[in-house]
Amino acid sequence: MDLARVSAAVRELLSALGEDVDSPRLSATPQRVAMSFRELLRGREEHLEVAPLVLDPAPRLVALGPIAFTAVCEHHLLPFTGAAHAVILPDGGRLVGIGEVARVVEVFACRLQLQERLGEEVADALEAILAPRGVMVHLTARHGCLSDRGERARSARFTTVSVRGVLAHDPALRSEALAEVRR
C-alpha cells in the first residue's frame, strides 16, 4: 500500500468536501486515515500457510465460533462487523488448530470485501487446507452502509452461508451443522 498516495487522496477528498485541510483539527487526518486503511486492509499482503493436524479418531463435526471480524465494504469503503462460524466435517481426521481457523477468517476479512465473497473465500481455503467431507461458513454482520447511511437500518444484520462438500448435498448433515452454529 502506498501510504503517501492514500494520504494525498484523503487530503484531496477532504478538500473536495469543502474542509480546510490545513486547519489544526484536520492536518493529521490524511495520515491517520492512511494508517487505518493499512491496518484494516493488511490481509492483502498476508498469505495462508496452515498445516493441518491429523487426529485419530476424527470427530463427526467440528464447529468454531463466533469469530469476530471487521471488514471494509468495497462498495462504500465503510466497515462491516460481525461473527463467523465454521463447521467442518473432517475426512481422515485432518483438522487445524482452532486459532488457525480464526486466522483464515482474519486474513480474508482484512481486504476490501463483500460479505458474500468473504464466506466463499473462507470456505474455499478451509476446503483446500483440510480436504474435509464438508465445510460450512456462516457469517452474520452489521454493515455501516446500511446502518449509518441510506435507510439507517441500525439493527439490521446480514447473514450469508457458504457450504461445500457433503454439507451442501445432505439436508440432515446441513441441519446438524446449522444447529451447531445456533448453539
RACOR-V336640 format. One line per field, one symbol per residue. phi: phi as a letter, one per 30 degrees, with the letter a starting at -180 (. if undefined). psi: psi as a letter, one per 40 degrees, with the letter a starting at -180 (. if undefined). Layout:
# RACOR-V336640
phi->???
psi->???
This chain:
# RACOR-V336640
phi->.cddddedddeddedddicddcdedcecdedddedddeddcdddcccdbccdcccbddddbbbbldcdbbbcdddbhcdbbabcbcbbcdbiidbbddddddddedddddbebcdddedddddddddddchddabbbccbbccedcdcahdhddcdbccbbcbbidddccedddddddddddd
psi->hgddddddddddddddeeigeeiddededdddddddddddfeddeihhghhiihhhihicihhhihhiihihhedefiihiahihhhhgiheehiiiddddddddddddfihiidddddddddddddddefidiihhhhhihhddddeibefgdehihhihhhiadddehddddddddddde.
